[in-house]
Amino acid sequence: MSTQLIGQRIRALREERNLSQENLAEIFGFNDRQTVSAIETGARRVTADELVLAVERLGAPLEYFTDPFLLAGEGRFSWRQTDLGAEELDAYEKRAGRWVAAFRTLAPQVGRDVPLMRRALGLRRHSRFEDAMRAGERFVREFDLGDVPALRLAEVMECELGILVLMVDAHYGISGAACRLPELDSVLIARHEVEGRRHFDLAHELFHVLTWDAMPPEHREEAVDNGGNRVEQLANNFAAALLMPTDSVARFGDWSEHDDDALITKLNAAADELHVTSSALRWRLVALRALSLARARSLPGAALRCNGREDAENVRPAPFSRPFMEVIGLAIERGLISVRRAAGLLDLTVEGLKDAFAEHRVADPIEL
């Protein structure tokens, strides 16, 4: 553990307990709060005796201060969720934080350094929705995502932007999240969501990653395609334009000269080709003025659900991601983490860990 990380955790615990730096100085027996400030910023090391005092007097286990696979007092999450209780979300955030912290800690040790610089979109809270849509379409062109951008988006985020993308078994009610650390950006997507929904959440969270400094997202947001505060509406417009750029939609021809049944059939078929949801495509057509708002609202939602399939089988992607599992595999191979601890961190059995390596076609270090 670095001096800076220990200091951040002491500060986080102090703030959680509503203590001032003066209060903490008294607890440690320091003469002034400046010493506490130096510890919290990483300018001064914490001695072993002081760490023991922190454990005893702040009522936190030693692992809180020394476990590198933990996020505390660092980073922020923004959750895309629906009607989830605060306690449930907090508990899940602690689990998710361990996955992000594991990658943050182990990746540099196995030669997979996190990016030196971050990309950013030149958008602000006052930007127009048209600006967000243009940014989405430009992203498709600049990163050569092709006619069906959904298929390569995660790869581009990981390989070209250095964003950690994790497909996770999320608590029901959670569809996705973005996480900002000082040195790492991450996006988590719920594996149980249908494919089109996963892609929309991925593009939506990408917007937050690329605009975090200019307009930090809320800790929790409602997972709706239309609505929410202005930042969420901008994110939705960016995501829709990225996944359904004008040229890709135009190749399906005219949308207005159809009766309802024919329009619904066409919407569902086009959504399947673009690997998005029919509902998202419907509102994208309204934004492109290819379909009137009144006509879009008149279409029955049930006919568009699961892109028109009553019993759509949702094929879940492999857990986490290939780059993530490569780092975990190398860490096990080099003795940086044990097999059982790696499995425990990922909430998997040892057999489940082996399966995850196999699903991503990553060499299985457990056989070594």
Short mmCIF file of the C-alpha atoms (twelve columns), coordinates in Angstrom:
data_MODEL
# 
_entry.id   MODEL 
# 
loop_
_atom_site.group_PDB 
_atom_site.id 
_atom_site.type_symbol 
_atom_site.label_atom_id 
_atom_site.label_alt_id 
_atom_site.label_comp_id 
_atom_site.label_asym_id 
_atom_site.label_seq_id 
_atom_site.Cartn_x 
_atom_site.Cartn_y 
_atom_site.Cartn_z 
_atom_site.pdbx_PDB_model_num 
ATOM 1   C CA . MET A 1   0.000   0.000   0.000   1 
ATOM 2   C CA . SER A 2   1.285   3.452   -0.891  1 
ATOM 3   C CA . THR A 3   1.482   6.249   1.659   1 
ATOM 4   C CA . GLN A 4   -1.040  8.216   -0.394  1 
ATOM 5   C CA . LEU A 5   -3.643  5.422   -0.390  1 
ATOM 6   C CA . ILE A 6   -3.377  4.923   3.381   1 
ATOM 7   C CA . GLY A 7   -3.784  8.667   3.847   1 
ATOM 8   C CA . GLN A 8   -6.866  8.693   1.617   1 
ATOM 9   C CA . ARG A 9   -8.439  5.910   3.661   1 
ATOM 10  C CA . ILE A 10  -7.752  7.718   6.936   1 
ATOM 11  C CA . ARG A 11  -9.393  10.834  5.507   1 
ATOM 12  C CA . ALA A 12  -12.398 8.826   4.239   1 
ATOM 13  C CA . LEU A 13  -12.885 7.255   7.662   1 
ATOM 14  C CA . ARG A 14  -12.531 10.619  9.398   1 
ATOM 15  C CA . GLU A 15  -15.188 12.158  7.163   1 
ATOM 16  C CA . GLU A 16  -17.459 9.141   7.599   1 
ATOM 17  C CA . ARG A 17  -17.216 9.579   11.401  1 
ATOM 18  C CA . ASN A 18  -17.795 13.366  11.099  1 
ATOM 19  C CA . LEU A 19  -14.439 14.124  12.710  1 
ATOM 20  C CA . SER A 20  -12.351 17.223  12.047  1 
ATOM 21  C CA . GLN A 21  -8.616  17.127  11.470  1 
ATOM 22  C CA . GLU A 22  -8.250  18.626  14.950  1 
ATOM 23  C CA . ASN A 23  -10.272 15.704  16.382  1 
ATOM 24  C CA . LEU A 24  -8.041  13.222  14.598  1 
ATOM 25  C CA . ALA A 25  -4.913  15.014  15.824  1 
ATOM 26  C CA . GLU A 26  -6.120  14.467  19.394  1 
ATOM 27  C CA . ILE A 27  -6.783  10.789  18.733  1 
ATOM 28  C CA . PHE A 28  -3.248  10.289  17.400  1 
ATOM 29  C CA . GLY A 29  -1.651  12.568  19.978  1 
ATOM 30  C CA . PHE A 30  -0.343  15.058  17.434  1 
ATOM 31  C CA . ASN A 31  0.297   18.677  18.400  1 
ATOM 32  C CA . ASP A 32  -1.559  20.168  15.443  1 
ATOM 33  C CA . ARG A 33  -3.876  19.304  12.563  1 
ATOM 34  C CA . GLN A 34  -1.133  19.979  9.986   1 
ATOM 35  C CA . THR A 35  0.316   16.540  10.690  1 
ATOM 36  C CA . VAL A 36  -3.066  14.983  9.946   1 
ATOM 37  C CA . SER A 37  -3.300  17.010  6.744   1 
ATOM 38  C CA . ALA A 38  0.155   15.793  5.675   1 
ATOM 39  C CA . ILE A 39  -0.876  12.170  6.305   1 
ATOM 40  C CA . GLU A 40  -4.139  12.533  4.368   1 
ATOM 41  C CA . THR A 41  -2.390  14.031  1.334   1 
ATOM 42  C CA . GLY A 42  0.381   11.411  1.380   1 
ATOM 43  C CA . ALA A 43  3.118   13.906  2.241   1 
ATOM 44  C CA . ARG A 44  3.869   12.047  5.504   1 
ATOM 45  C CA . ARG A 45  4.043   8.311   6.163   1 
ATOM 46  C CA . VAL A 46  1.979   6.620   8.850   1 
ATOM 47  C CA . THR A 47  4.133   4.668   11.299  1 
ATOM 48  C CA . ALA A 48  3.232   1.158   12.411  1 
ATOM 49  C CA . ASP A 49  2.306   2.455   15.883  1 
ATOM 50  C CA . GLU A 50  0.043   5.122   14.367  1 
ATOM 51  C CA . LEU A 51  -1.650  2.495   12.223  1 
ATOM 52  C CA . VAL A 52  -2.360  0.442   15.339  1 
ATOM 53  C CA . LEU A 53  -3.865  3.547   16.966  1 
ATOM 54  C CA . ALA A 54  -6.068  4.087   13.913  1 
ATOM 55  C CA . VAL A 55  -7.353  0.514   14.169  1 
ATOM 56  C CA . GLU A 56  -8.007  0.775   17.907  1 
ATOM 57  C CA . ARG A 57  -9.464  4.258   18.116  1 
ATOM 58  C CA . LEU A 58  -11.299 4.562   14.823  1 
ATOM 59  C CA . GLY A 59  -12.820 1.098   15.072  1 
ATOM 60  C CA . ALA A 60  -11.789 -0.098  11.615  1 
ATOM 61  C CA . PRO A 61  -10.072 -3.413  10.837  1 
ATOM 62  C CA . LEU A 62  -6.433  -3.354  9.779   1 
ATOM 63  C CA . GLU A 63  -7.440  -4.576  6.322   1 
ATOM 64  C CA . TYR A 64  -9.299  -1.315  5.742   1 
ATOM 65  C CA . PHE A 65  -5.981  0.512   5.749   1 
ATOM 66  C CA . THR A 66  -3.776  -2.152  4.130   1 
ATOM 67  C CA . ASP A 67  -5.893  -4.111  1.620   1 
ATOM 68  C CA . PRO A 68  -4.978  -2.932  -1.904  1 
ATOM 69  C CA . PHE A 69  -8.091  -4.609  -3.336  1 
ATOM 70  C CA . LEU A 70  -10.447 -2.058  -1.856  1 
ATOM 71  C CA . LEU A 71  -11.736 1.354   -2.850  1 
ATOM 72  C CA . ALA A 72  -12.143 3.718   0.080   1 
ATOM 73  C CA . GLY A 73  -11.765 7.460   0.058   1 
ATOM 74  C CA . GLU A 74  -10.919 7.406   -3.628  1 
ATOM 75  C CA . GLY A 75  -12.900 7.346   -6.798  1 
ATOM 76  C CA . ARG A 76  -16.570 7.888   -7.494  1 
ATOM 77  C CA . PHE A 77  -19.309 5.721   -8.943  1 
ATOM 78  C CA . SER A 78  -22.321 6.811   -10.962 1 
ATOM 79  C CA . TRP A 79  -24.972 4.079   -11.057 1 
ATOM 80  C CA . ARG A 80  -27.636 3.598   -13.719 1 
ATOM 81  C CA . GLN A 81  -30.358 1.848   -11.744 1 
ATOM 82  C CA . THR A 82  -34.070 1.553   -11.051 1 
ATOM 83  C CA . ASP A 83  -35.702 1.634   -7.605  1 
ATOM 84  C CA . LEU A 84  -32.753 0.146   -5.716  1 
ATOM 85  C CA . GLY A 85  -32.447 0.794   -1.984  1 
ATOM 86  C CA . ALA A 86  -29.487 2.782   -0.686  1 
ATOM 87  C CA . GLU A 87  -28.180 -0.093  1.466   1 
ATOM 88  C CA . GLU A 88  -28.346 -2.571  -1.416  1 
ATOM 89  C CA . LEU A 89  -26.560 -0.162  -3.741  1 
ATOM 90  C CA . ASP A 90  -23.860 0.611   -1.159  1 
ATOM 91  C CA . ALA A 91  -23.227 -3.089  -0.595  1 
ATOM 92  C CA . TYR A 92  -22.935 -3.767  -4.301  1 
ATOM 93  C CA . GLU A 93  -20.666 -0.753  -4.771  1 
ATOM 94  C CA . LYS A 94  -18.222 -2.245  -2.271  1 
ATOM 95  C CA . ARG A 95  -18.137 -5.493  -4.272  1 
ATOM 96  C CA . ALA A 96  -17.666 -3.653  -7.557  1 
ATOM 97  C CA . GLY A 97  -14.970 -1.491  -6.014  1 
ATOM 98  C CA . ARG A 98  -12.911 -4.609  -5.300  1 
ATOM 99  C CA . TRP A 99  -12.908 -5.602  -8.988  1 
ATOM 100 C CA . VAL A 100 -11.799 -2.141  -10.086 1 
ATOM 101 C CA . ALA A 101 -9.194  -1.969  -7.303  1 
ATOM 102 C CA . ALA A 102 -7.845  -5.411  -8.230  1 
ATOM 103 C CA . PHE A 103 -7.240  -4.294  -11.806 1 
ATOM 104 C CA . ARG A 104 -5.817  -0.947  -10.690 1 
ATOM 105 C CA . THR A 105 -3.356  -2.713  -8.385  1 
ATOM 106 C CA . LEU A 106 -2.353  -5.725  -10.473 1 
ATOM 107 C CA . ALA A 107 -2.280  -4.352  -14.028 1 
ATOM 108 C CA . PRO A 108 0.918   -2.276  -13.596 1 
ATOM 109 C CA . GLN A 109 2.605   -5.186  -11.813 1 
ATOM 110 C CA . VAL A 110 2.116   -7.449  -14.848 1 
ATOM 111 C CA . GLY A 111 3.136   -4.817  -17.383 1 
ATOM 112 C CA . ARG A 112 -0.320  -3.497  -18.288 1 
ATOM 113 C CA . ASP A 113 0.002   0.181   -17.376 1 
ATOM 114 C CA . VAL A 114 -3.123  2.305   -17.230 1 
ATOM 115 C CA . PRO A 115 -3.300  5.180   -19.761 1 
ATOM 116 C CA . LEU A 116 -1.092  8.202   -19.214 1 
ATOM 117 C CA . MET A 117 -3.713  10.634  -20.520 1 
ATOM 118 C CA . ARG A 118 -7.502  10.769  -20.699 1 
ATOM 119 C CA . ARG A 119 -9.704  11.627  -23.685 1 
ATOM 120 C CA . ALA A 120 -12.533 14.125  -23.208 1 
ATOM 121 C CA . LEU A 121 -15.493 15.425  -25.197 1 
ATOM 122 C CA . GLY A 122 -15.729 19.169  -25.644 1 
ATOM 123 C CA . LEU A 123 -19.257 19.316  -24.263 1 
ATOM 124 C CA . ARG A 124 -20.665 21.193  -21.286 1 
ATOM 125 C CA . ARG A 125 -23.909 21.123  -19.339 1 
ATOM 126 C CA . HIS A 126 -25.280 23.950  -21.508 1 
ATOM 127 C CA . SER A 127 -24.456 22.104  -24.751 1 
ATOM 128 C CA . ARG A 128 -27.395 21.385  -27.034 1 
ATOM 129 C CA . PHE A 129 -28.739 17.905  -27.598 1 
ATOM 130 C CA . GLU A 130 -27.744 18.321  -31.256 1 
ATOM 131 C CA . ASP A 131 -24.151 18.867  -30.084 1 
ATOM 132 C CA . ALA A 132 -24.249 15.579  -28.165 1 
ATOM 133 C CA . MET A 133 -25.646 13.749  -31.196 1 
ATOM 134 C CA . ARG A 134 -22.964 15.188  -33.458 1 
ATOM 135 C CA . ALA A 135 -20.333 14.060  -30.943 1 
ATOM 136 C CA . GLY A 136 -21.755 10.534  -31.012 1 
ATOM 137 C CA . GLU A 137 -21.648 10.381  -34.813 1 
ATOM 138 C CA . ARG A 138 -18.144 11.842  -34.894 1 
ATOM 139 C CA . PHE A 139 -16.986 9.209   -32.394 1 
ATOM 140 C CA . VAL A 140 -18.198 6.521   -34.829 1 
ATOM 141 C CA . ARG A 141 -16.213 8.055   -37.687 1 
ATOM 142 C CA . GLU A 142 -13.015 8.778   -35.785 1 
ATOM 143 C CA . PHE A 143 -12.798 5.306   -34.276 1 
ATOM 144 C CA . ASP A 144 -14.030 3.575   -37.438 1 
ATOM 145 C CA . LEU A 145 -16.878 1.725   -35.761 1 
ATOM 146 C CA . GLY A 146 -18.560 0.899   -39.069 1 
ATOM 147 C CA . ASP A 147 -22.238 0.440   -39.938 1 
ATOM 148 C CA . VAL A 148 -23.016 -1.390  -36.681 1 
ATOM 149 C CA . PRO A 149 -21.075 0.525   -34.007 1 
ATOM 150 C CA . ALA A 150 -22.421 -1.574  -31.140 1 
ATOM 151 C CA . LEU A 151 -20.298 -4.548  -32.158 1 
ATOM 152 C CA . ARG A 152 -16.908 -2.850  -31.669 1 
ATOM 153 C CA . LEU A 153 -17.677 -0.248  -29.015 1 
ATOM 154 C CA . ALA A 154 -16.393 -2.193  -25.989 1 
ATOM 155 C CA . GLU A 155 -13.196 -3.163  -27.844 1 
ATOM 156 C CA . VAL A 156 -12.487 0.470   -28.767 1 
ATOM 157 C CA . MET A 157 -13.168 1.645   -25.224 1 
ATOM 158 C CA . GLU A 158 -10.713 -0.887  -23.799 1 
ATOM 159 C CA . CYS A 159 -7.991  -0.987  -26.433 1 
ATOM 160 C CA . GLU A 160 -7.946  2.600   -27.705 1 
ATOM 161 C CA . LEU A 161 -9.264  4.638   -24.767 1 
ATOM 162 C CA . GLY A 162 -7.889  2.509   -21.932 1 
ATOM 163 C CA . ILE A 163 -11.273 2.273   -20.195 1 
ATOM 164 C CA . LEU A 164 -11.815 -0.879  -18.156 1 
ATOM 165 C CA . VAL A 165 -15.092 -2.481  -19.301 1 
ATOM 166 C CA . LEU A 166 -16.554 -5.185  -17.067 1 
ATOM 167 C CA . MET A 167 -19.602 -7.357  -17.747 1 
ATOM 168 C CA . VAL A 168 -20.855 -8.198  -14.276 1 
ATOM 169 C CA . ASP A 169 -23.557 -10.111 -12.438 1 
ATOM 170 C CA . ALA A 170 -25.219 -7.010  -11.055 1 
ATOM 171 C CA . HIS A 171 -27.931 -6.752  -8.458  1 
ATOM 172 C CA . TYR A 172 -31.287 -6.679  -10.253 1 
ATOM 173 C CA . GLY A 173 -32.236 -3.043  -10.632 1 
ATOM 174 C CA . ILE A 174 -28.695 -2.084  -11.675 1 
ATOM 175 C CA . SER A 175 -28.045 -1.830  -15.397 1 
ATOM 176 C CA . GLY A 176 -24.663 -0.117  -15.461 1 
ATOM 177 C CA . ALA A 177 -22.178 2.241   -13.846 1 
ATOM 178 C CA . ALA A 178 -19.200 4.450   -14.528 1 
ATOM 179 C CA . CYS A 179 -16.337 4.705   -12.049 1 
ATOM 180 C CA . ARG A 180 -13.714 7.454   -11.930 1 
ATOM 181 C CA . LEU A 181 -10.412 6.921   -10.128 1 
ATOM 182 C CA . PRO A 182 -7.508  9.364   -10.270 1 
ATOM 183 C CA . GLU A 183 -5.657  6.985   -12.603 1 
ATOM 184 C CA . LEU A 184 -8.349  4.763   -14.137 1 
ATOM 185 C CA . ASP A 185 -11.798 4.959   -15.753 1 
ATOM 186 C CA . SER A 186 -14.124 1.973   -15.611 1 
ATOM 187 C CA . VAL A 187 -17.552 1.025   -16.919 1 
ATOM 188 C CA . LEU A 188 -19.602 -1.831  -15.490 1 
ATOM 189 C CA . ILE A 189 -22.521 -3.338  -17.408 1 
ATOM 190 C CA . ALA A 190 -25.078 -5.839  -16.090 1 
ATOM 191 C CA . ARG A 191 -24.792 -9.143  -17.961 1 
ATOM 192 C CA . HIS A 192 -28.437 -10.026 -17.382 1 
ATOM 193 C CA . GLU A 193 -29.710 -7.129  -19.519 1 
ATOM 194 C CA . VAL A 194 -30.705 -7.862  -23.126 1 
ATOM 195 C CA . GLU A 195 -28.025 -7.158  -25.707 1 
ATOM 196 C CA . GLY A 196 -29.489 -3.907  -27.021 1 
ATOM 197 C CA . ARG A 197 -29.883 -2.569  -23.521 1 
ATOM 198 C CA . ARG A 198 -26.283 -3.468  -22.643 1 
ATOM 199 C CA . HIS A 199 -25.034 -1.581  -25.693 1 
ATOM 200 C CA . PHE A 200 -27.064 1.521   -24.861 1 
ATOM 201 C CA . ASP A 201 -25.844 1.492   -21.262 1 
ATOM 202 C CA . LEU A 202 -22.253 1.086   -22.482 1 
ATOM 203 C CA . ALA A 203 -22.508 4.111   -24.786 1 
ATOM 204 C CA . HIS A 204 -24.323 6.100   -22.082 1 
ATOM 205 C CA . GLU A 205 -21.611 5.416   -19.505 1 
ATOM 206 C CA . LEU A 206 -18.928 6.225   -22.081 1 
ATOM 207 C CA . PHE A 207 -20.404 9.719   -22.288 1 
ATOM 208 C CA . HIS A 208 -20.017 10.109  -18.515 1 
ATOM 209 C CA . VAL A 209 -16.401 8.943   -18.646 1 
ATOM 210 C CA . LEU A 210 -15.599 11.412  -21.428 1 
ATOM 211 C CA . THR A 211 -17.348 14.366  -19.746 1 
ATOM 212 C CA . TRP A 212 -16.735 13.598  -16.060 1 
ATOM 213 C CA . ASP A 213 -14.636 16.694  -15.302 1 
ATOM 214 C CA . ALA A 214 -16.966 19.081  -17.130 1 
ATOM 215 C CA . MET A 215 -20.230 17.669  -15.763 1 
ATOM 216 C CA . PRO A 216 -19.798 15.017  -13.051 1 
ATOM 217 C CA . PRO A 217 -22.775 12.622  -13.044 1 
ATOM 218 C CA . GLU A 218 -24.967 11.967  -10.029 1 
ATOM 219 C CA . HIS A 219 -24.126 9.019   -7.784  1 
ATOM 220 C CA . ARG A 220 -27.333 7.327   -8.873  1 
ATOM 221 C CA . GLU A 221 -29.561 7.922   -11.887 1 
ATOM 222 C CA . GLU A 222 -32.765 6.342   -13.101 1 
ATOM 223 C CA . ALA A 223 -32.242 4.011   -16.064 1 
ATOM 224 C CA . VAL A 224 -34.600 5.646   -18.562 1 
ATOM 225 C CA . ASP A 225 -33.964 6.281   -22.260 1 
ATOM 226 C CA . ASN A 226 -35.807 9.586   -22.209 1 
ATOM 227 C CA . GLY A 227 -35.891 11.998  -19.299 1 
ATOM 228 C CA . GLY A 228 -33.645 12.508  -16.313 1 
ATOM 229 C CA . ASN A 229 -31.643 15.650  -15.668 1 
ATOM 230 C CA . ARG A 230 -29.905 17.519  -18.473 1 
ATOM 231 C CA . VAL A 231 -26.641 15.599  -18.188 1 
ATOM 232 C CA . GLU A 232 -28.515 12.306  -18.510 1 
ATOM 233 C CA . GLN A 233 -30.446 13.598  -21.505 1 
ATOM 234 C CA . LEU A 234 -27.194 14.636  -23.164 1 
ATOM 235 C CA . ALA A 235 -25.782 11.173  -22.413 1 
ATOM 236 C CA . ASN A 236 -28.833 9.519   -23.974 1 
ATOM 237 C CA . ASN A 237 -28.593 11.631  -27.133 1 
ATOM 238 C CA . PHE A 238 -24.872 10.854  -27.457 1 
ATOM 239 C CA . ALA A 239 -25.481 7.121   -26.952 1 
ATOM 240 C CA . ALA A 240 -28.340 6.985   -29.456 1 
ATOM 241 C CA . ALA A 241 -26.351 8.788   -32.167 1 
ATOM 242 C CA . LEU A 242 -23.280 6.622   -31.558 1 
ATOM 243 C CA . LEU A 243 -25.187 3.344   -31.812 1 
ATOM 244 C CA . MET A 244 -27.570 4.487   -34.562 1 
ATOM 245 C CA . PRO A 245 -25.695 7.016   -36.711 1 
ATOM 246 C CA . THR A 246 -27.598 8.771   -39.480 1 
ATOM 247 C CA . ASP A 247 -26.041 6.751   -42.318 1 
ATOM 248 C CA . SER A 248 -26.757 3.427   -40.626 1 
ATOM 249 C CA . VAL A 249 -30.408 4.321   -40.071 1 
ATOM 250 C CA . ALA A 250 -30.802 5.774   -43.568 1 
ATOM 251 C CA . ARG A 251 -29.982 2.467   -45.246 1 
ATOM 252 C CA . PHE A 252 -33.327 1.092   -44.037 1 
ATOM 253 C CA . GLY A 253 -35.165 3.572   -46.253 1 
ATOM 254 C CA . ASP A 254 -38.317 5.536   -45.517 1 
ATOM 255 C CA . TRP A 255 -40.046 5.036   -42.174 1 
ATOM 256 C CA . SER A 256 -43.223 7.041   -42.554 1 
ATOM 257 C CA . GLU A 257 -45.101 5.204   -45.288 1 
ATOM 258 C CA . HIS A 258 -46.083 2.123   -43.309 1 
ATOM 259 C CA . ASP A 259 -49.105 1.056   -41.332 1 
ATOM 260 C CA . ASP A 260 -48.504 0.268   -37.671 1 
ATOM 261 C CA . ASP A 261 -47.934 -3.456  -38.145 1 
ATOM 262 C CA . ALA A 262 -45.464 -2.945  -40.985 1 
ATOM 263 C CA . LEU A 263 -43.659 -0.177  -39.060 1 
ATOM 264 C CA . ILE A 264 -43.334 -2.351  -35.960 1 
ATOM 265 C CA . THR A 265 -41.980 -5.247  -38.007 1 
ATOM 266 C CA . LYS A 266 -39.453 -2.949  -39.682 1 
ATOM 267 C CA . LEU A 267 -38.412 -1.382  -36.365 1 
ATOM 268 C CA . ASN A 268 -37.787 -4.772  -34.781 1 
ATOM 269 C CA . ALA A 269 -35.819 -6.073  -37.760 1 
ATOM 270 C CA . ALA A 270 -33.669 -2.928  -38.038 1 
ATOM 271 C CA . ALA A 271 -33.007 -2.919  -34.293 1 
ATOM 272 C CA . ASP A 272 -31.794 -6.508  -34.513 1 
ATOM 273 C CA . GLU A 273 -29.387 -5.568  -37.325 1 
ATOM 274 C CA . LEU A 274 -28.026 -2.619  -35.340 1 
ATOM 275 C CA . HIS A 275 -27.903 -4.654  -32.090 1 
ATOM 276 C CA . VAL A 276 -30.009 -2.063  -30.254 1 
ATOM 277 C CA . THR A 277 -33.500 -2.116  -28.767 1 
ATOM 278 C CA . SER A 278 -36.544 -1.267  -30.863 1 
ATOM 279 C CA . SER A 279 -37.553 1.313   -28.292 1 
ATOM 280 C CA . ALA A 280 -34.213 3.124   -28.568 1 
ATOM 281 C CA . LEU A 281 -34.456 3.067   -32.374 1 
ATOM 282 C CA . ARG A 282 -37.964 4.502   -32.231 1 
ATOM 283 C CA . TRP A 283 -36.802 7.585   -30.303 1 
ATOM 284 C CA . ARG A 284 -33.707 7.927   -32.481 1 
ATOM 285 C CA . LEU A 285 -35.996 8.143   -35.525 1 
ATOM 286 C CA . VAL A 286 -37.916 10.940  -33.820 1 
ATOM 287 C CA . ALA A 287 -34.648 12.825  -33.200 1 
ATOM 288 C CA . LEU A 288 -33.755 12.385  -36.883 1 
ATOM 289 C CA . ARG A 289 -37.263 13.568  -37.864 1 
ATOM 290 C CA . ALA A 290 -37.794 10.345  -39.729 1 
ATOM 291 C CA . LEU A 291 -40.799 9.608   -37.533 1 
ATOM 292 C CA . SER A 292 -43.201 12.020  -35.865 1 
ATOM 293 C CA . LEU A 293 -43.398 12.145  -32.094 1 
ATOM 294 C CA . ALA A 294 -47.131 11.421  -32.202 1 
ATOM 295 C CA . ARG A 295 -46.606 8.343   -34.375 1 
ATOM 296 C CA . ALA A 296 -43.813 7.059   -32.162 1 
ATOM 297 C CA . ARG A 297 -45.936 7.463   -29.047 1 
ATOM 298 C CA . SER A 298 -48.843 5.633   -30.670 1 
ATOM 299 C CA . LEU A 299 -46.876 2.424   -31.140 1 
ATOM 300 C CA . PRO A 300 -47.624 -0.164  -28.429 1 
ATOM 301 C CA . GLY A 301 -44.609 -0.754  -26.220 1 
ATOM 302 C CA . ALA A 302 -45.437 -4.442  -25.856 1 
ATOM 303 C CA . ALA A 303 -44.957 -4.968  -29.597 1 
ATOM 304 C CA . LEU A 304 -41.415 -3.571  -29.375 1 
ATOM 305 C CA . ARG A 305 -40.355 -5.345  -26.184 1 
ATOM 306 C CA . CYS A 306 -37.432 -7.714  -26.764 1 
ATOM 307 C CA . ASN A 307 -37.496 -6.515  -30.389 1 
ATOM 308 C CA . GLY A 308 -40.804 -8.251  -30.955 1 
ATOM 309 C CA . ARG A 309 -39.889 -11.651 -29.556 1 
ATOM 310 C CA . GLU A 310 -42.060 -13.017 -26.791 1 
ATOM 311 C CA . ASP A 311 -39.476 -15.356 -25.319 1 
ATOM 312 C CA . ALA A 312 -36.195 -13.825 -26.353 1 
ATOM 313 C CA . GLU A 313 -33.252 -15.841 -25.086 1 
ATOM 314 C CA . ASN A 314 -30.638 -13.524 -23.629 1 
ATOM 315 C CA . VAL A 315 -27.154 -14.877 -24.279 1 
ATOM 316 C CA . ARG A 316 -25.034 -13.390 -21.527 1 
ATOM 317 C CA . PRO A 317 -21.527 -12.256 -22.408 1 
ATOM 318 C CA . ALA A 318 -18.586 -13.806 -20.592 1 
ATOM 319 C CA . PRO A 319 -18.028 -12.312 -17.125 1 
ATOM 320 C CA . PHE A 320 -15.736 -9.312  -16.713 1 
ATOM 321 C CA . SER A 321 -13.600 -8.879  -19.882 1 
ATOM 322 C CA . ARG A 322 -10.668 -10.429 -21.686 1 
ATOM 323 C CA . PRO A 323 -8.141  -7.716  -20.655 1 
ATOM 324 C CA . PHE A 324 -9.315  -8.026  -17.053 1 
ATOM 325 C CA . MET A 325 -9.006  -11.808 -17.019 1 
ATOM 326 C CA . GLU A 326 -5.576  -11.594 -18.685 1 
ATOM 327 C CA . VAL A 327 -4.358  -9.404  -15.829 1 
ATOM 328 C CA . ILE A 328 -5.814  -11.763 -13.216 1 
ATOM 329 C CA . GLY A 329 -4.230  -14.759 -14.984 1 
ATOM 330 C CA . LEU A 330 -0.787  -13.151 -15.160 1 
ATOM 331 C CA . ALA A 331 -1.024  -12.094 -11.516 1 
ATOM 332 C CA . ILE A 332 -1.757  -15.682 -10.477 1 
ATOM 333 C CA . GLU A 333 1.011   -17.039 -12.706 1 
ATOM 334 C CA . ARG A 334 3.570   -14.639 -11.186 1 
ATOM 335 C CA . GLY A 335 2.525   -15.312 -7.614  1 
ATOM 336 C CA . LEU A 336 1.076   -11.851 -6.983  1 
ATOM 337 C CA . ILE A 337 -2.240  -13.310 -5.858  1 
ATOM 338 C CA . SER A 338 -3.356  -16.811 -4.944  1 
ATOM 339 C CA . VAL A 339 -5.960  -18.716 -6.925  1 
ATOM 340 C CA . ARG A 340 -8.369  -18.765 -4.011  1 
ATOM 341 C CA . ARG A 341 -7.999  -15.067 -3.291  1 
ATOM 342 C CA . ALA A 342 -8.532  -14.238 -6.961  1 
ATOM 343 C CA . ALA A 343 -11.671 -16.381 -7.033  1 
ATOM 344 C CA . GLY A 344 -12.925 -14.763 -3.839  1 
ATOM 345 C CA . LEU A 345 -12.322 -11.266 -5.186  1 
ATOM 346 C CA . LEU A 346 -14.382 -12.048 -8.270  1 
ATOM 347 C CA . ASP A 347 -17.148 -13.757 -6.270  1 
ATOM 348 C CA . LEU A 348 -16.426 -17.013 -8.074  1 
ATOM 349 C CA . THR A 349 -15.541 -20.549 -7.068  1 
ATOM 350 C CA . VAL A 350 -12.203 -21.883 -8.286  1 
ATOM 351 C CA . GLU A 351 -14.099 -23.819 -10.957 1 
ATOM 352 C CA . GLY A 352 -15.977 -20.645 -11.871 1 
ATOM 353 C CA . LEU A 353 -12.657 -18.830 -12.221 1 
ATOM 354 C CA . LYS A 354 -11.390 -21.555 -14.546 1 
ATOM 355 C CA . ASP A 355 -14.583 -21.228 -16.605 1 
ATOM 356 C CA . ALA A 356 -14.101 -17.448 -16.877 1 
ATOM 357 C CA . PHE A 357 -10.572 -17.927 -18.256 1 
ATOM 358 C CA . ALA A 358 -11.935 -20.444 -20.742 1 
ATOM 359 C CA . GLU A 359 -14.797 -18.201 -21.892 1 
ATOM 360 C CA . HIS A 360 -12.326 -15.427 -22.692 1 
ATOM 361 C CA . ARG A 361 -9.801  -17.873 -24.215 1 
ATOM 362 C CA . VAL A 362 -7.194  -16.786 -21.709 1 
ATOM 363 C CA . ALA A 363 -4.481  -19.269 -20.709 1 
ATOM 364 C CA . ASP A 364 -5.521  -20.999 -17.519 1 
ATOM 365 C CA . PRO A 365 -2.874  -20.307 -14.834 1 
ATOM 366 C CA . ILE A 366 -4.584  -22.658 -12.418 1 
ATOM 367 C CA . GLU A 367 -3.157  -25.607 -14.376 1 
ATOM 368 C CA . LEU A 368 0.435   -24.434 -13.831 1 
# 
